[in-house]
């Protein structure tokens, strides 16, 4: 069983590249406000000094030619070596992330691939989730572009640490492009491979040209929406829908398999060569001798939005001060048995621990998980942190230096009074434990306030 082969039939590729002499638009340098009815739940605007790496609070680097213990060449046949060198990936100082593919004198290619720390992006029951990015594809076309494979996509959280359960855990390809063709592909991968409800290894996909300026010459906004009530996945470019898959198309069993787990993580990468670009090059290997080194996928921002639904955090029962109660009741941050960092102040209809920075922690003693197992962690948080300031909210058991059993990243939520309930998937937990909620950031500035924390099954 192959873990991930993102290919599309050649019949989906009959859209000719039409290079346009249009100067690329500049980046926004910030995430635009959400549309009416939507709330931003996560994002990265890639603001920061020129030559710096993307935030480790938000992103994990995938390195080399495979996940540890996973299939060679990432299961796709791509040939590049992924690095965390600023030659391959960096902020450009103008509000962009640049991922650049380079060929050395020996003919070896390097590039970069990152994935979000968070792996629990999914809509609330009956609600909607949108994942959006504003991206310029590598500005190269024709023979010089053969082998270039930029992508903005997601994988189901159970893939982490397994690497062999694809495609059942689900994959949403929000934006894919190969060989400098003026088209965006949106693809769903699911069920089993080969074959199955998604027709693997091809998947269920569609493509269209980018509106106005070509995909390569300008930024365009690529968006994926998951509507839990309507049971639909829909793909957009610049606000125009071009692909949709319904539950009815794949069947309820397959749909539930890829939507009932903890959620998804987001990936950005620029591959070179592999099954998809080869397929659209008359099944001939790419890159070729004429392929130009040094072109970049440029990302202005990535953001996640939610709308509607009923969050699975309806209980208002509270645990005793300091812990000693149920893991499934709200544990008020200001009542922690131990606290380091932040200050107690009113907020969100009660009190909380405000403006916590790197190194802070909360301890709740003797928290009872019962037979559980607990698989979710929730925290009611807010942040008015400045641009580029973010960090992790982590859960540890028994000691504040123990390995985290779960975490999520948080940056500016719209202000220190803009409270959000954010979930994180955790390891299966049962029994009684001292629970430490720790705060880790690469910046010294405060980045989060906490009202309460709780767990769920």
C-alpha atoms as one frame of an Amber mdcrd trajectory, in Angstrom:
protein
   0.000   0.000   0.000   1.475   3.317  -1.009   1.001   6.189   1.425   0.492
   9.108  -0.915   0.660   9.294  -4.687  -0.859  12.541  -5.861  -1.356  11.953
  -9.571  -4.054  13.025 -11.978  -4.988  11.434 -15.239  -3.559  13.102 -18.288
  -7.100  13.829 -19.438  -7.404  16.396 -16.643  -4.384  18.250 -17.953  -5.692
  19.494 -21.274  -5.430  23.135 -20.273  -2.615  24.873 -22.090  -0.246  27.185
 -20.312  -0.702  30.754 -21.578   2.110  32.938 -20.225   0.974  36.509 -19.608
   3.211  39.545 -19.423   1.799  40.778 -16.120   3.885  41.927 -13.182   3.240
  39.863 -10.028   1.122  41.582  -7.409   2.674  42.447  -4.082   1.883  40.564
  -0.906  -0.705  41.762   1.591   1.779  41.346   4.468  -1.160  40.546   6.749
  -4.116  38.178   6.862  -7.294  39.835   5.599 -10.259  39.894   7.993 -12.673
  36.966   7.626 -15.919  37.282   5.700 -19.118  37.928   7.627 -20.105  34.914
   9.718 -16.585  33.461   9.762 -13.989  33.576  12.558 -10.242  33.154  12.097
  -9.028  30.293  14.299  -5.408  30.080  13.119  -3.080  31.796  10.695   0.426
  32.822   9.731   1.110  36.019   7.783   4.829  35.239   7.405   5.854  38.664
   8.623   9.392  38.711   9.941  12.974  39.664   9.148  14.381  38.873   5.736
  16.287  35.580   5.848  14.567  34.178   8.944  12.835  30.803   9.077   9.066
  30.410   9.520   7.839  30.208  13.117   8.604  26.911  14.858   5.500  27.539
  16.973   3.420  27.136  13.831   5.443  24.809  11.593   7.387  21.544  11.560
  10.106  20.920   8.941   9.955  17.689   6.937  13.529  16.782   6.029  15.308
  14.482   3.606  13.636  12.069   1.213  11.050  10.430   3.502   9.390  10.394
   6.887  11.295   8.141   9.342  10.054   4.646   8.550   7.879   5.952   5.741
   8.051   5.241   2.001  10.947   6.456  -0.082  10.650   9.742  -1.980   7.575
  10.666   0.114   5.576   8.008  -1.738   5.297  10.177  -4.845   8.586   9.620
  -6.697   9.719  13.220  -6.197  13.511  13.489  -6.257  14.530  16.543  -4.214
  16.087  16.538  -0.749  14.066  18.675   1.668  16.134  20.955   3.932  15.602
  23.710   6.487  18.333  25.840   4.915  17.469  29.474   4.294  18.715  28.857
   0.767  15.549  26.787   0.302  13.078  28.376   2.711  12.896  31.780   4.357
  10.799  34.836   5.086  11.616  37.600   2.619  11.007  40.559   4.941   8.025
  41.717   2.865   5.383  39.466   4.380   6.083  36.371   2.283   7.396  32.855
   2.758   9.609  31.727  -0.129  10.264  28.042  -0.838  12.949  27.737  -3.505
  14.082  24.708  -5.493  17.813  24.614  -6.247  20.048  22.326  -8.295  23.699
  21.976  -7.363  26.666  21.370  -9.632  26.245  17.603  -9.375  22.658  17.805
 -10.551  21.054  17.214  -7.132  17.937  19.174  -6.227  17.022  20.618  -2.828
  13.827  22.318  -1.672  11.630  22.550   1.453   8.434  21.213   2.955   6.681
  22.308   6.160   3.551  21.191   7.994   1.565  22.808  10.785   2.158  21.909
  14.398  -1.602  21.689  14.768  -3.212  18.557  13.395  -6.816  19.093  14.459
  -8.331  21.395  11.878 -11.952  20.349  11.366 -15.360  22.047  11.604 -17.496
  22.007  14.712 -20.431  19.586  14.395 -22.842  21.083  11.889 -20.418  23.915
  11.089 -17.919  24.892   8.412 -14.132  25.038   8.181 -12.161  26.956   5.553
  -8.426  26.689   4.843  -7.092  29.508   2.690  -3.764  30.672   1.308  -2.624
  33.469  -0.987   0.149  32.063  -3.146   2.166  32.765  -6.267   3.371  29.625
  -7.999   6.972  29.470  -9.255   7.160  32.027 -12.039   8.517  29.731 -14.735
   6.819  28.101 -17.712   7.551  25.868 -20.664  10.451  23.440 -20.757  12.239
  25.394 -18.020   9.382  24.502 -15.634   9.318  20.738 -16.172   9.340  19.002
 -12.791   8.201  21.918 -10.634   5.402  20.737  -8.304   4.187  23.362  -5.788
   1.435  22.324  -3.380  -0.783  23.636  -0.571  -2.610  20.695   0.990  -3.649
  18.721   4.088  -3.358  15.234   5.571  -5.478  13.552   8.246  -3.931  13.597
  11.715  -3.697   9.778  12.072  -1.012   9.884   9.370   1.483  11.317  11.872
   3.678   8.555  13.215   2.102   5.933  10.966   2.872   6.973   7.356   1.226
   3.865   5.893  -2.485   4.559   6.455  -2.955   6.761   3.384  -5.397   7.383
   1.704  -7.989   6.257   4.258  -7.172   9.136   6.614  -7.970  11.654   3.862
  -6.025  14.236   1.889  -7.293  17.569   0.579  -5.083  19.103  -2.114  -6.147
  22.747  -2.021  -3.680  23.908  -4.677  -1.451  21.773  -6.848   0.359  22.693
 -10.027   2.991  21.051 -12.178   5.320  21.947 -15.019   4.402  25.644 -15.064
   0.948  25.001 -16.534  -1.473  27.875 -15.981  -3.907  25.768 -13.957  -4.762
  24.974 -10.363  -5.774  21.436  -9.413  -8.005  20.600  -6.445  -8.035  16.936
  -5.439  -9.515  14.621  -2.809  -7.718  11.394  -1.880  -9.591   8.827   0.225
 -10.511   5.197   0.965  -8.039   2.597  -0.369  -5.359   2.395  -3.052  -5.356
   1.400  -5.777  -8.958   2.033  -6.782 -11.523   2.638  -4.063 -14.105   5.395
  -3.833 -11.574   8.055  -4.878 -10.130   6.128  -7.816  -6.594   6.050  -6.448
  -3.850   6.759  -7.154  -5.413   9.610  -9.146  -8.011  10.843  -6.653 -11.132
  12.861  -7.386  -9.891  16.074  -8.943 -10.641  18.999 -11.180  -8.620  21.898
 -12.562  -9.057  25.328 -14.102  -6.949  28.249 -15.259  -6.276  30.980 -12.730
  -8.629  33.970 -13.119  -7.072  37.013 -14.772  -3.303  36.858 -14.487  -1.679
  33.434 -14.800  -1.013  31.232 -11.770   2.710  31.782 -12.255   2.767  35.553
 -12.757   0.625  36.684  -9.821  -0.732  35.855  -6.402  -4.071  34.059  -6.245
  -6.176  33.003  -3.266  -6.789  29.268  -2.938  -9.473  28.101  -0.521 -10.983
  24.815   0.637 -14.284  24.655   2.525 -15.591  21.697   4.515 -19.312  21.971
   5.314 -20.229  19.401   7.953 -23.972  20.090   7.716 -24.162  19.838   3.912
 -21.524  17.053   3.804 -19.516  18.755   1.072 -15.920  19.647   0.264 -15.549
  22.636  -2.085 -12.473  24.163  -3.743 -12.114  27.824  -4.793  -9.629  30.061
  -6.572 -10.069  33.812  -6.098 -13.544  33.167  -4.726 -14.662  31.081  -7.710
 -15.702  27.500  -7.005 -14.201  24.946  -9.388 -14.529  21.559  -7.660 -16.837
  19.857  -5.156 -17.131  16.387  -3.661 -20.160  15.252  -1.659 -20.632  12.482
   0.879 -22.995  10.808  -1.567 -20.212  10.493  -4.130 -17.837   8.523  -1.891
 -20.344   6.875   0.471 -21.018   7.463   4.160 -18.489   4.890   5.391 -15.594
   6.449   3.465 -16.763   9.953   4.405 -16.877   9.071   8.091 -13.444   7.450
   7.945 -11.813  10.687   6.819 -13.955  13.123   8.842 -14.416  11.431  12.238
 -10.783  11.562  13.415  -9.190  14.504  15.256  -8.713  16.627  12.135  -6.077
  17.666   9.600  -2.692  19.336   9.385  -1.657  21.720   6.606   1.393  21.363
   4.360   3.299  23.678   2.028   5.989  22.283  -0.226   7.749  22.641  -3.545
   8.623  19.220  -4.934  10.702  18.437  -8.013   9.802  15.551 -10.260   7.559
  12.639  -9.378   4.431  10.910 -10.603   2.247  13.973 -11.244   4.691  16.133
 -13.261   5.942  13.041 -15.078   2.373  12.088 -16.062   1.836  15.517 -17.606
   5.148  15.256 -19.468   4.023  12.321 -21.631   5.047   9.963 -18.802   8.667
  11.024 -19.208  10.873  11.720 -16.169  11.190  15.237 -14.815  13.025  17.491
 -14.164  15.000  17.645 -17.407  18.284  19.251 -18.393  16.458  22.453 -19.398
  14.634  22.795 -16.050  15.764  26.030 -14.427  17.013  26.114 -10.852  16.105
  28.847  -8.406  12.372  29.488  -8.792  10.167  29.916  -5.715   6.676  29.271
  -4.481   5.763  32.500  -2.651   3.185  32.372   0.145   1.637  35.579   1.472
  -0.445  33.967   4.216  -2.208  30.817   5.329  -5.328  31.073   7.489  -8.015
  28.788   8.910 -11.564  29.997   9.516 -14.655  28.504  11.128 -18.357  29.297
  10.906 -21.483  27.999  12.634 -21.900  24.656  14.302 -21.942  23.670  17.960
 -18.495  23.377  19.590 -18.160  20.168  21.642 -17.558  22.163  24.826 -21.042
  22.747  26.165 -20.559  21.793  29.811 -20.233  24.607  32.321 -19.320  22.380
  35.263 -16.074  23.407  36.918 -13.476  21.353  38.739 -12.393  22.193  42.288
  -9.667  24.833  42.638  -6.218  23.499  41.804  -7.442  20.229  40.326  -8.531
  17.086  42.111 -11.673  16.904  39.969 -12.807  15.567  36.637 -10.666  16.102
  33.570 -13.878  16.671  31.638 -14.950  19.768  33.605 -13.575  23.253  33.114
 -10.445  23.883  35.179 -10.158  27.621  35.744  -6.688  28.932  34.944  -6.610
  31.355  37.896  -7.340  28.431  40.280  -4.349  26.320  39.251  -2.455  24.669
  42.126   0.732  26.271  40.788   1.249  29.067  38.303   4.233  30.773  36.724
   3.839  33.713  34.370   0.940  35.953  33.467  -1.359  37.740  35.887  -4.885
  37.095  37.134  -7.399  39.571  35.743 -11.087  39.699  34.741 -12.069  38.407
  31.333 -14.646  36.397  29.370 -17.323  36.708  32.058 -14.988  35.670  34.864
 -11.277  35.680  35.502  -8.254  34.180  33.812  -4.485  34.235  33.660  -3.569
  36.978  31.231  -0.641  37.622  28.900   1.465  34.526  29.502   4.855  34.355
  27.798   7.451  31.693  27.045   8.285  29.539  30.071   4.992  30.040  31.898
   2.936  27.107  33.170  -0.213  26.074  35.041  -0.394  22.974  37.271  -3.610
  21.129  38.120  -3.081  18.396  40.716  -4.723  14.976  40.757  -6.899  15.384
  37.667  -9.134  12.337  37.203  -9.491  11.042  33.636 -11.332   7.890  34.734
 -11.261   5.051  32.252 -11.435   7.588  29.434  -9.604   7.535  27.286  -9.344
  11.273  26.773  -8.440  12.140  23.181  -9.075  15.886  23.099  -7.799  18.911
  24.992  -9.611  22.261  24.927  -8.465  25.666  26.105 -10.320  28.952  26.198
  -7.701  31.465  25.069  -7.250  34.985  23.714  -4.297  36.869  22.270  -3.475
  40.435  21.393   0.119  39.546  20.545   1.916  41.650  17.984   2.621  40.572
  14.425   4.823  37.504  14.176   4.440  36.664  17.896   2.889  33.284  18.648
   3.562  30.169  20.666   2.419  26.749  21.802  -0.037  25.719  24.489   1.156
  22.265  25.556  -0.212  19.532  27.840   2.191  17.449  29.944   1.513  14.795
  32.582   3.373  14.326  35.872   6.037  16.954  35.283   6.288  20.245  33.432
   9.401  18.909  31.689   7.733  15.685  30.500   7.170  15.249  26.783   3.954
  16.959  25.647   1.000  14.651  25.036  -0.641  17.306  22.875  -0.368  20.943
  21.854  -1.746  23.687  19.673  -0.277  26.926  18.381  -1.887  30.295  19.002
  -1.180  33.794  17.765  -3.252  36.955  17.668  -6.972  36.103  17.941  -8.040
  39.696  17.405  -7.260  41.101  20.849  -6.735  40.173  24.485 -10.520  39.993
  24.896 -11.165  38.023  21.687 -11.658  34.614  23.307 -11.584  31.381  21.343
 -12.038  27.746  22.369  -9.266  25.847  20.591  -9.040  22.026  20.487  -5.994
  19.785  20.255  -5.797  16.053  19.744  -3.913  14.213  22.506  -2.728  10.714
  23.301  -5.265   8.382  24.913  -5.202   9.265  28.633  -6.890   7.562  31.593
  -6.314   7.409  35.341  -5.306  10.233  37.687  -2.507  12.648  36.796  -1.002
  15.982  37.684  -1.615  18.050  34.567   0.796  20.771  33.490  -0.209  23.281
  30.817   3.010  24.832  29.555   3.701  27.753  27.235   6.539  27.772  24.705
   7.444  30.506  22.238  10.452  31.614  20.266   9.737  35.228  21.212   9.922
  36.813  24.694   6.687  38.805  24.369   3.431  37.573  25.979   1.278  35.732
  23.478  -1.718  34.128  25.219  -4.298  34.516  27.991  -6.132  31.458  29.363
  -9.586  31.339  30.907  -9.992  27.586  31.413  -8.861  24.180  30.170 -10.647
  20.833  29.951 -10.477  17.439  28.238 -12.831  15.360  26.095 -13.140  11.810
  24.860
